[in-house]
Amino acid sequence: VSAYGFITENYKDFSDHYYDKEMKPLVFYANHDMVMEGRLWKQLHSQKVLWLYQRQKRT
């Protein structure tokens, strides 16, 4: 299974949505544990349960 569009360690390098024309930082809300979610995606990727797309920042 491949996953695209989920939080990764370098989330600060990218806008909240891929279609944003201007940079909009990701907002963390109290009712959603984004840090825990990011760790879970990374763990599932590391265990090869799924492949998490993790693009690199363009320089």
N, C-alpha and C positions, 0 to 999 in steps of 0.2 A: 504494500500500500504506500502511496506517495501522499505527502501532505504539503500544501502550499498556502501561504498566507497566515501562518500562525507565528506567534511570538518567538523570537530567537534572541541570542545573547547580544547581537548587534542592532537591536530594535531602534536605538537612539539615532542611528545613521539614516533612518528612512522615515518618510512621512507616515501618518496614521493609516492612510489608504493608498493603494498603489496608483489610483487615478487622480490624486490631489495634484493640482498644477503648482501649488506653493507648498513649502514644507509646513506640515502641521504635526507637532509632536503627539505621541501616543499619550492619552490621559488614562491614568489608573484610577479606578473607582473602588470605593470601600467594599462594595458587595461582590467584587470579583477579584480573586487572588491571582493576579497576572504573574507574579514571581513564581508561585507554585506551579502554575500552568506551564511557564517556560521551562522549569526544571523537569516536569513530566514529559514534555515534547522531546527535550534533549535526552532523557533517559530512554524513552522508547526508540529514538533514533540510534542511540549507542548500542542498544540491545538488538538492533536490526528487526524490530517489530514492524517498523515503518521507516520510510525514507523521508526526512524532513528537508525540504528545500531551504537552503540557507545562503542567500545571495551575498556577494561581497560588495562593499561600497566601491563605487567608481571614483577614481582619483583624477 
